[in-house]
Amino acid sequence: VSTSGQLFTGNSATVTAARYEGFVSNEDLWTNLAVSLAGNVVGCGLFAAAAMVAGIMNPGSSALAISTAVSKCSGGFIPTFTKAVMCNWMVSMAVFMATAANDLAGKMVGIWFAISTFVGIGLEHSIANLFILPLAMMLGAPVTLGAVIFKNLIPVLAGNFAAGALIVAASYSYQFGRLGGLRRALFADKLANIKKDLEKKRKNAEKELQGEIAQALS
C-alpha cells in the first residue's frame, strides 16, 4: 500500500474498480491479476525458503506454522470461501482507507484495524497462505500439495476475488460511478422536474400575492 507494490487481493478491488469506470480494458484487468498473482506466488515461496535457509523457525514457530497449515487445509469449500470473502472485504476496505491518507502515519492508521481484525479472527488471505502453507510443507506438515491447492488456495482465491471485485469495487461503482450512472441520471431528471414544479408554484404564488397586494392598496 505504501510503496505501490502489486498485491492480488488489493488489485482485485482497485483494478476491477478501474475497469468498471472504463479506465482499463478487460485485457488490462486480467493481465494485472495474473501477473500480480504470479509475482505473489514467487515472492511468498522465496520468502518461505529464505526463512528456512536463515534458520529462524524455532520449535515453537514451526509447530504453529504446521498446525495452522493443517487447519487451513481441513475446512470445507463453503466455509473456506466465506472466510476468504470476509477477509478480502476487510483488506480491500483497508486499501481504500489508506488511499484517503497522504502520509505514512495516516495510511498505517487506515489499514491497522481492518488487517488486525482479519488476522485476529483467522480469516483466509490467499497471499498470506501462499507463504504459510509452503513454509509448513517445508517443515514437514502432514498436508499434500493437492490439499493445499484444492482445499485452500482455490476457494480462498475465489473468495478473495469475489469480495474485492463485487462487494467493494462494484458497490462503490454503483453508488458513485458508472455502474450506478443510469440510476443517478434518472434521479437527477426527477430532481430537475421537482425543481421546475417548485419554481412554477413559487412564481404563481408571487403573482397571486402581488395581485392581492394591488387589490388591497386600491
Secondary structure, DSSP 8 states (H G I E B T S, - for coil): --S----HHHHHHHHHHHHHTTSS-HHHHHHHHHHHHHHHHHHHHHHHHHHHHHT---HHHHHHHHHHHHHHTSS-HHHHHHHHHHHHHHHHHHHHHHHT-SSHHHHHHHHHHHHHHHHHTT---HHHHHHHHHHHHHTT-S--HHIIIIIIIHHHHHHHHHIIIIIIIIHHHHHHSGGGHHHHHHHHHHHHHHHHHHHHHHHHHHHHHHHHHHHHH-
